[in-house]
Amino acid sequence: RRDKGVREYRCEECSRQFSHMSSLKRHMWTHTGEKPFRCEECSRQFSQLGDLKKHMQTHTGEKPYRCEECSRQFSRLDSLKTHMRTHSGEKPYRCEDCNRQFSEQGALKKHIRTHTGEKPYRCDECSRQFNTLSSRKRHMRTHTGEKPYRCEECSRQFSELCVLKNHIRTHTGEKPYRCEECSKLFSQLSHLKTHMQTHTGEKPYRC
């Protein structure tokens, strides 16, 4: 007879213990790679039923987790917890090389590549490598010609969001870049940098 709370079933791979054989069997799928739970919407497979249920919310749009600070809603509890750090300022992930801190583990991993030089994302078209997936996605648009960002004023399209934001200033007249020497304002950072040469006397272009 088993005492209450005693864990009798041990995983031979990692020594984790379980109180029920069924729990051990489900756990073993994380080692074997078996994924018996399939999403009927997109056929993606999962080793745990709970992971499938979380995934299904990406299809249903269900967002049961609400931030009490700003009312933003999330489909997953861990996403809410990560978001809450934007309010608390908590940055639990520290870079061992430079002590810079991050609120998300993924952000720390990306940052570490600036030290290691690792570029795990390769372009299938030209074999150029990138340190982040988002950088590769932006680069791929140079091959596909995709321009997903459209200006609502003139319908001009752009391949990068930052370029669209710069373009929008031609409509709004916004000039967020100020010269600290003479307070002149500019709509583009590159224009400010060029202007600064009039103060420094720098002449980058030699005849």
SEDOMI-767740 format. One record per atom (N, C-alpha, C): residue number from 1; residue in one letter; chain; z, y, x. Coordinates in steps of 0.05 Angstrom, whole numbers, plus 5000, padded with zeros to 4 digits. Last residue first. Example, Ala and Ser with C-alpha at 12.3 -4.5 7.8 and 13.67 -1.06 7.14 Angstrom:
! residues 2
2  S  A  5142  4955  5257
2  S  A  5143  4979  5273
2  S  A  5157  5001  5258
1  A  A  5156  4886  5264
1  A  A  5156  4910  5246
1  A  A  5156  4934  5264
//
This chain:
! residues 207
207  C  A  3953  6295  5743
207  C  A  3923  6297  5743
207  C  A  3912  6281  5766
206  R  A  4006  6260  5714
206  R  A  3995  6272  5738
206  R  A  3965  6272  5736
205  Y  A  4054  6265  5666
205  Y  A  4026  6258  5669
205  Y  A  4014  6274  5693
204  P  A  4107  6282  5665
204  P  A  4101  6253  5669
204  P  A  4072  6246  5674
203  K  A  4142  6329  5686
203  K  A  4113  6327  5681
203  K  A  4105  6298  5686
202  E  A  4200  6365  5668
202  E  A  4188  6340  5675
202  E  A  4159  6339  5668
201  G  A  4229  6407  5652
201  G  A  4208  6412  5672
201  G  A  4194  6387  5681
200  T  A  4267  6406  5613
200  T  A  4273  6392  5638
200  T  A  4253  6399  5660
199  H  A  4242  6434  5571
199  H  A  4268  6443  5582
199  H  A  4274  6431  5609
198  T  A  4197  6407  5561
198  T  A  4194  6436  5565
198  T  A  4220  6447  5576
197  Q  A  4214  6356  5551
197  Q  A  4202  6361  5577
197  Q  A  4198  6391  5583
196  M  A  4228  6356  5498
196  M  A  4249  6358  5518
196  M  A  4239  6364  5546
195  H  A  4179  6344  5472
195  H  A  4189  6371  5472
195  H  A  4210  6376  5494
194  T  A  4178  6289  5478
194  T  A  4157  6305  5491
194  T  A  4167  6334  5493
193  K  A  4223  6276  5447
193  K  A  4223  6269  5475
193  K  A  4202  6285  5490
192  L  A  4206  6294  5396
192  L  A  4229  6306  5409
192  L  A  4229  6301  5439
191  H  A  4164  6258  5388
191  H  A  4158  6287  5390
191  H  A  4181  6302  5403
190  S  A  4192  6210  5384
190  S  A  4173  6214  5406
190  S  A  4166  6243  5410
189  L  A  4219  6217  5336
189  L  A  4234  6216  5361
189  L  A  4216  6221  5385
188  Q  A  4193  6262  5287
188  Q  A  4190  6237  5302
188  Q  A  4206  6239  5328
187  S  A  4205  6311  5266
187  S  A  4204  6288  5247
187  S  A  4202  6261  5262
186  F  A  4250  6358  5294
186  F  A  4226  6342  5295
186  F  A  4227  6319  5276
185  L  A  4276  6424  5307
185  L  A  4276  6399  5293
185  L  A  4249  6385  5294
184  K  A  4312  6460  5357
184  K  A  4287  6456  5343
184  K  A  4287  6428  5331
183  S  A  4357  6472  5388
183  S  A  4361  6465  5359
183  S  A  4335  6462  5344
182  C  A  4354  6475  5443
182  C  A  4346  6499  5427
182  C  A  4347  6495  5397
181  E  A  4382  6429  5463
181  E  A  4379  6453  5479
181  E  A  4373  6478  5462
180  E  A  4379  6387  5429
180  E  A  4406  6398  5435
180  E  A  4405  6424  5451
179  C  A  4335  6381  5377
179  C  A  4337  6386  5406
179  C  A  4364  6399  5411
178  R  A  4340  6331  5327
178  R  A  4345  6358  5336
178  R  A  4347  6360  5366
177  Y  A  4309  6295  5277
177  Y  A  4314  6295  5306
177  Y  A  4316  6324  5316
176  P  A  4295  6295  5224
176  P  A  4322  6286  5231
176  P  A  4329  6288  5261
175  K  A  4262  6325  5180
175  K  A  4261  6327  5209
175  K  A  4289  6320  5220
174  E  A  4221  6317  5123
174  E  A  4246  6312  5136
174  E  A  4243  6312  5166
173  G  A  4176  6320  5093
173  G  A  4181  6343  5111
173  G  A  4208  6340  5126
172  T  A  4157  6281  5059
172  T  A  4182  6294  5052
172  T  A  4188  6319  5069
171  H  A  4109  6265  5083
171  H  A  4109  6274  5055
171  H  A  4134  6290  5049
170  T  A  4122  6252  5133
170  T  A  4099  6270  5131
170  T  A  4097  6280  5102
169  R  A  4161  6214  5125
169  R  A  4170  6241  5132
169  R  A  4147  6261  5131
168  I  A  4134  6167  5119
168  I  A  4144  6180  5095
168  I  A  4153  6209  5100
167  H  A  4125  6151  5173
167  H  A  4103  6162  5157
167  H  A  4113  6178  5132
166  N  A  4175  6130  5186
166  N  A  4165  6153  5200
166  N  A  4143  6167  5184
165  K  A  4175  6087  5150
165  K  A  4196  6108  5148
165  K  A  4187  6133  5162
164  L  A  4132  6057  5170
164  L  A  4131  6068  5143
164  L  A  4151  6091  5140
163  V  A  4154  6042  5219
163  V  A  4130  6059  5219
163  V  A  4126  6072  5191
162  C  A  4196  6009  5202
162  C  A  4202  6034  5216
162  C  A  4179  6053  5217
161  L  A  4168  5966  5179
161  L  A  4184  5984  5162
161  L  A  4190  6010  5176
160  E  A  4101  5951  5198
160  E  A  4129  5952  5204
160  E  A  4143  5972  5187
159  S  A  4050  5954  5179
159  S  A  4059  5927  5186
159  S  A  4089  5927  5192
158  F  A  4032  5992  5120
158  F  A  4041  5990  5148
158  F  A  4051  5962  5154
157  Q  A  3987  6030  5078
157  Q  A  4004  6007  5084
157  Q  A  4009  6004  5114
156  R  A  3985  6082  5030
156  R  A  3978  6073  5057
156  R  A  3997  6050  5064
155  S  A  3998  6105  4981
155  S  A  3990  6077  4982
155  S  A  3981  6067  5009
154  C  A  4022  6154  4978
154  C  A  3993  6153  4983
154  C  A  3981  6125  4985
153  E  A  4075  6144  4960
153  E  A  4062  6170  4955
153  E  A  4032  6168  4957
152  E  A  4094  6095  4975
152  E  A  4091  6100  4946
152  E  A  4077  6126  4940
151  C  A  4068  6056  5026
151  C  A  4078  6083  5019
151  C  A  4073  6089  4990
150  R  A  4085  5989  5038
150  R  A  4067  6008  5026
150  R  A  4081  6035  5020
149  Y  A  4087  5936  5081
149  Y  A  4102  5960  5073
149  Y  A  4083  5982  5064
148  P  A  4057  5893  5099
148  P  A  4072  5889  5075
148  P  A  4087  5915  5065
147  K  A  4002  5877  5125
147  K  A  4016  5903  5124
147  K  A  4032  5904  5098
146  E  A  3971  5830  5168
146  E  A  3988  5835  5145
146  E  A  4002  5862  5147
145  G  A  3941  5813  5210
145  G  A  3933  5838  5198
145  G  A  3950  5846  5173
144  T  A  3952  5768  5239
144  T  A  3944  5764  5211
144  T  A  3933  5790  5198
143  H  A  3965  5789  5290
143  H  A  3944  5768  5287
143  H  A  3933  5766  5258
142  T  A  4004  5824  5280
142  T  A  3982  5834  5297
142  T  A  3959  5814  5296
141  R  A  4041  5794  5254
141  R  A  4024  5812  5238
141  R  A  4001  5824  5254
140  M  A  4070  5770  5294
140  M  A  4050  5754  5280
140  M  A  4031  5771  5263
139  H  A  4109  5809  5307
139  H  A  4086  5805  5324
139  H  A  4063  5790  5310
138  R  A  4145  5801  5265
138  R  A  4131  5827  5267
138  R  A  4106  5824  5285
137  K  A  4161  5749  5278
137  K  A  4148  5754  5252
137  K  A  4133  5781  5253
136  R  A  4186  5757  5327
136  R  A  4161  5740  5325
136  R  A  4146  5746  5299
135  S  A  4229  5788  5311
135  S  A  4209  5799  5330
135  S  A  4183  5783  5329
134  S  A  4257  5751  5279
134  S  A  4245  5775  5266
134  S  A  4224  5788  5285
133  L  A  4275  5715  5317
133  L  A  4255  5706  5297
133  L  A  4241  5730  5284
132  T  A  4282  5738  5384
132  T  A  4291  5737  5357
132  T  A  4268  5728  5339
131  N  A  4256  5736  5433
131  N  A  4284  5728  5432
131  N  A  4296  5728  5404
130  F  A  4191  5706  5442
130  F  A  4208  5727  5432
130  F  A  4237  5717  5431
129  Q  A  4127  5696  5476
129  Q  A  4154  5687  5467
129  Q  A  4172  5711  5461
128  R  A  4059  5679  5465
128  R  A  4079  5699  5473
128  R  A  4106  5691  5461
127  S  A  4019  5645  5447
127  S  A  4041  5634  5464
127  S  A  4061  5655  5474
126  C  A  3983  5661  5410
126  C  A  3978  5670  5437
126  C  A  4000  5661  5457
125  E  A  3995  5631  5362
125  E  A  3969  5641  5367
125  E  A  3964  5648  5397
124  D  A  4048  5618  5358
124  D  A  4029  5596  5359
124  D  A  4000  5605  5366
123  C  A  4098  5649  5395
123  C  A  4076  5654  5377
123  C  A  4055  5631  5380
122  R  A  4164  5623  5398
122  R  A  4138  5625  5410
122  R  A  4116  5630  5389
121  Y  A  4230  5635  5411
121  Y  A  4210  5636  5389
121  Y  A  4183  5642  5401
120  P  A  4268  5637  5451
120  P  A  4262  5611  5439
120  P  A  4240  5611  5418
119  K  A  4282  5664  5506
119  K  A  4262  5672  5485
119  K  A  4253  5647  5471
118  E  A  4335  5687  5546
118  E  A  4323  5665  5530
118  E  A  4305  5676  5509
117  G  A  4363  5722  5576
117  G  A  4334  5724  5577
117  G  A  4320  5703  5561
116  T  A  4417  5726  5576
116  T  A  4406  5701  5587
116  T  A  4375  5703  5591
115  H  A  4426  5777  5554
115  H  A  4438  5770  5580
115  H  A  4423  5746  5593
114  T  A  4401  5775  5506
114  T  A  4394  5798  5523
114  T  A  4406  5794  5551
113  R  A  4423  5731  5482
113  R  A  4397  5728  5494
113  R  A  4388  5752  5511
112  I  A  4468  5752  5459
112  I  A  4472  5737  5484
112  I  A  4445  5733  5498
111  H  A  4448  5774  5411
111  H  A  4456  5792  5433
111  H  A  4458  5777  5459
110  K  A  4442  5728  5380
110  K  A  4418  5744  5387
110  K  A  4424  5762  5411
109  K  A  4496  5713  5376
109  K  A  4476  5695  5388
109  K  A  4451  5710  5397
108  L  A  4517  5757  5347
108  L  A  4526  5752  5374
108  L  A  4506  5734  5389
107  A  A  4491  5750  5299
107  A  A  4485  5774  5314
107  A  A  4494  5771  5343
106  G  A  4514  5702  5282
106  G  A  4485  5703  5287
106  G  A  4478  5727  5304
105  Q  A  4566  5717  5272
105  Q  A  4561  5699  5294
105  Q  A  4531  5700  5302
104  E  A  4582  5785  5258
104  E  A  4569  5760  5250
104  E  A  4563  5743  5275
103  S  A  4605  5829  5280
103  S  A  4617  5819  5255
103  S  A  4605  5793  5247
102  F  A  4619  5834  5351
102  F  A  4600  5832  5328
102  F  A  4614  5821  5303
101  Q  A  4629  5869  5413
101  Q  A  4638  5853  5390
101  Q  A  4619  5855  5367
100  R  A  4623  5864  5483
100  R  A  4614  5876  5458
100  R  A  4621  5857  5435
99  N  A  4636  5840  5532
99  N  A  4658  5846  5513
99  N  A  4649  5861  5488
98  C  A  4597  5821  5565
98  C  A  4601  5850  5565
98  C  A  4623  5859  5545
97  D  A  4603  5764  5565
97  D  A  4591  5778  5588
97  D  A  4597  5808  5589
96  E  A  4623  5746  5518
96  E  A  4639  5741  5542
96  E  A  4628  5756  5567
95  C  A  4624  5781  5458
95  C  A  4607  5772  5480
95  C  A  4624  5769  5506
94  R  A  4660  5760  5401
94  R  A  4658  5776  5425
94  R  A  4640  5764  5446
93  Y  A  4671  5765  5334
93  Y  A  4655  5751  5353
93  Y  A  4650  5769  5377
92  P  A  4699  5795  5295
92  P  A  4713  5773  5308
92  P  A  4697  5759  5330
91  K  A  4707  5853  5273
91  K  A  4686  5842  5290
91  K  A  4697  5819  5307
90  E  A  4720  5891  5216
90  E  A  4728  5868  5232
90  E  A  4703  5858  5248
89  G  A  4712  5931  5180
89  G  A  4706  5937  5208
89  G  A  4713  5914  5227
88  S  A  4717  5926  5126
88  S  A  4742  5924  5142
88  S  A  4737  5932  5171
87  H  A  4664  5931  5109
87  H  A  4685  5948  5098
87  H  A  4709  5949  5116
86  T  A  4638  5892  5135
86  T  A  4626  5919  5136
86  T  A  4646  5939  5126
85  R  A  4665  5847  5122
85  R  A  4671  5858  5148
85  R  A  4658  5886  5151
84  M  A  4643  5830  5075
84  M  A  4669  5845  5074
84  M  A  4676  5857  5100
83  H  A  4599  5799  5091
83  H  A  4595  5826  5081
83  H  A  4621  5842  5081
82  T  A  4625  5751  5102
82  T  A  4612  5765  5123
82  T  A  4608  5794  5115
81  K  A  4642  5738  5050
81  K  A  4662  5742  5071
81  K  A  4650  5757  5095
80  L  A  4592  5732  5024
80  L  A  4611  5753  5015
80  L  A  4631  5759  5037
79  S  A  4574  5687  5051
79  S  A  4559  5713  5053
79  S  A  4576  5736  5044
78  D  A  4610  5649  5035
78  D  A  4610  5657  5063
78  D  A  4594  5683  5068
77  L  A  4597  5645  4981
77  L  A  4623  5656  4988
77  L  A  4623  5665  5017
76  R  A  4532  5664  4957
76  R  A  4549  5646  4972
76  R  A  4575  5660  4980
75  S  A  4506  5703  4929
75  S  A  4503  5675  4919
75  S  A  4522  5656  4933
74  F  A  4537  5765  4914
74  F  A  4526  5746  4933
74  F  A  4525  5718  4920
73  Q  A  4537  5836  4898
73  Q  A  4541  5808  4891
73  Q  A  4526  5789  4910
72  R  A  4575  5896  4904
72  R  A  4552  5880  4911
72  R  A  4557  5851  4907
71  S  A  4620  5926  4894
71  S  A  4608  5911  4872
71  S  A  4583  5897  4879
70  C  A  4649  5948  4935
70  C  A  4625  5962  4927
70  C  A  4609  5948  4905
69  E  A  4699  5919  4936
69  E  A  4697  5947  4947
69  E  A  4672  5962  4936
68  E  A  4694  5869  4918
68  E  A  4711  5887  4902
68  E  A  4710  5916  4912
67  C  A  4635  5834  4912
67  C  A  4651  5849  4930
67  C  A  4668  5869  4914
66  R  A  4628  5771  4879
66  R  A  4626  5801  4878
66  R  A  4645  5814  4898
65  Y  A  4593  5714  4869
65  Y  A  4613  5726  4886
65  Y  A  4609  5756  4889
64  P  A  4550  5692  4840
64  P  A  4577  5693  4828
64  P  A  4599  5707  4844
63  K  A  4490  5698  4828
63  K  A  4506  5711  4849
63  K  A  4535  5714  4838
62  E  A  4430  5665  4816
62  E  A  4458  5667  4809
62  E  A  4474  5679  4833
61  G  A  4378  5653  4824
61  G  A  4386  5682  4826
61  G  A  4415  5686  4820
60  T  A  4357  5603  4826
60  T  A  4366  5613  4800
60  T  A  4373  5643  4800
59  H  A  4346  5597  4880
59  H  A  4324  5595  4860
59  H  A  4332  5607  4833
58  T  A  4393  5603  4906
58  T  A  4371  5620  4915
58  T  A  4347  5619  4896
57  Q  A  4424  5565  4882
57  Q  A  4429  5592  4873
57  Q  A  4407  5611  4884
56  M  A  4413  5519  4910
56  M  A  4400  5523  4884
56  M  A  4403  5551  4873
55  H  A  4447  5522  4954
55  H  A  4419  5527  4957
55  H  A  4405  5533  4931
54  K  A  4495  5504  4931
54  K  A  4493  5531  4942
54  K  A  4464  5540  4944
53  K  A  4479  5451  4919
53  K  A  4487  5470  4898
53  K  A  4486  5499  4907
52  L  A  4471  5431  4971
52  L  A  4448  5433  4952
52  L  A  4455  5452  4929
51  D  A  4522  5433  4990
51  D  A  4502  5450  5003
51  D  A  4478  5453  4985
50  G  A  4547  5395  4958
50  G  A  4556  5423  4957
50  G  A  4536  5442  4969
49  L  A  4523  5348  4975
49  L  A  4517  5358  4948
49  L  A  4525  5387  4946
48  Q  A  4496  5343  5040
48  Q  A  4520  5346  5023
48  Q  A  4512  5358  4996
47  S  A  4448  5342  5065
47  S  A  4465  5319  5069
47  S  A  4490  5320  5051
46  F  A  4386  5359  5033
46  F  A  4412  5366  5043
46  F  A  4429  5341  5046
45  Q  A  4318  5383  5030
45  Q  A  4338  5362  5028
45  Q  A  4364  5370  5042
44  R  A  4269  5415  4989
44  R  A  4286  5416  5013
44  R  A  4309  5396  5009
43  S  A  4238  5418  4944
43  S  A  4239  5392  4958
43  S  A  4255  5393  4984
42  C  A  4240  5460  4910
42  C  A  4224  5464  4934
42  C  A  4224  5439  4952
41  E  A  4264  5442  4862
41  E  A  4247  5465  4862
41  E  A  4229  5466  4886
40  E  A  4298  5401  4871
40  E  A  4275  5395  4854
40  E  A  4255  5418  4854
39  C  A  4326  5384  4932
39  C  A  4322  5406  4913
39  C  A  4297  5401  4897
38  R  A  4362  5324  4944
38  R  A  4336  5339  4946
38  R  A  4335  5361  4924
37  F  A  4405  5289  4983
37  F  A  4404  5308  4961
37  F  A  4380  5326  4963
36  P  A  4407  5257  5029
36  P  A  4400  5244  5003
36  P  A  4397  5263  4980
35  K  A  4394  5257  5090
35  K  A  4396  5279  5071
35  K  A  4388  5269  5043
34  E  A  4418  5236  5153
34  E  A  4409  5229  5127
34  E  A  4414  5252  5107
33  G  A  4439  5246  5202
33  G  A  4417  5263  5194
33  G  A  4406  5256  5167
32  T  A  4483  5222  5222
32  T  A  4459  5206  5220
32  T  A  4434  5222  5214
31  H  A  4522  5262  5217
31  H  A  4516  5250  5243
31  H  A  4489  5236  5243
30  T  A  4525  5274  5164
30  T  A  4522  5297  5182
30  T  A  4515  5287  5211
29  W  A  4535  5225  5141
29  W  A  4508  5236  5139
29  W  A  4503  5259  5157
28  M  A  4589  5218  5146
28  M  A  4572  5205  5166
28  M  A  4543  5215  5164
27  H  A  4610  5242  5100
27  H  A  4612  5256  5125
27  H  A  4593  5244  5146
26  R  A  4601  5202  5062
26  R  A  4587  5228  5059
26  R  A  4587  5243  5086
25  K  A  4637  5163  5084
25  K  A  4608  5158  5082
25  K  A  4592  5183  5079
24  L  A  4686  5189  5078
24  L  A  4677  5183  5104
24  L  A  4646  5178  5104
23  S  A  4689  5190  5022
23  S  A  4688  5216  5037
23  S  A  4678  5211  5065
22  S  A  4693  5137  5011
22  S  A  4670  5151  5001
22  S  A  4667  5178  5016
21  M  A  4743  5123  5032
21  M  A  4719  5113  5045
21  M  A  4694  5129  5036
20  H  A  4792  5174  5037
20  H  A  4776  5157  5020
20  H  A  4751  5148  5036
19  S  A  4816  5206  5074
19  S  A  4834  5190  5057
19  S  A  4818  5170  5040
18  F  A  4794  5211  5142
18  F  A  4790  5216  5113
18  F  A  4808  5197  5098
17  Q  A  4787  5244  5206
17  Q  A  4799  5224  5188
17  Q  A  4796  5232  5159
16  R  A  4745  5247  5264
16  R  A  4756  5260  5240
16  R  A  4765  5239  5220
15  S  A  4720  5225  5307
15  S  A  4748  5219  5303
15  S  A  4761  5234  5280
14  C  A  4665  5226  5314
14  C  A  4680  5251  5321
14  C  A  4711  5248  5316
13  E  A  4646  5174  5306
13  E  A  4631  5193  5322
13  E  A  4648  5216  5332
12  E  A  4678  5144  5273
12  E  A  4676  5135  5301
12  E  A  4661  5155  5319
11  C  A  4724  5171  5229
11  C  A  4696  5172  5238
11  C  A  4695  5164  5267
10  R  A  4773  5133  5194
10  R  A  4766  5150  5217
10  R  A  4736  5148  5224
9  Y  A  4815  5129  5142
9  Y  A  4788  5124  5150
9  Y  A  4779  5144  5171
8  E  A  4867  5144  5127
8  E  A  4863  5118  5140
8  E  A  4835  5114  5151
7  R  A  4914  5192  5120
7  R  A  4886  5189  5124
7  R  A  4880  5164  5140
6  V  A  4964  5200  5070
6  V  A  4957  5187  5096
6  V  A  4926  5184  5097
5  G  A  4975  5218  5019
5  G  A  4968  5238  5039
5  G  A  4960  5226  5066
4  K  A  5022  5167  5004
4  K  A  5006  5190  4995
4  K  A  5000  5209  5018
3  D  A  5013  5104  5037
3  D  A  5029  5128  5031
3  D  A  5011  5151  5023
2  R  A  4985  5045  5009
2  R  A  4981  5069  5026
2  R  A  4999  5091  5017
1  R  A  5000  4976  5017
1  R  A  5000  5000  5000
1  R  A  5000  5025  5018
//
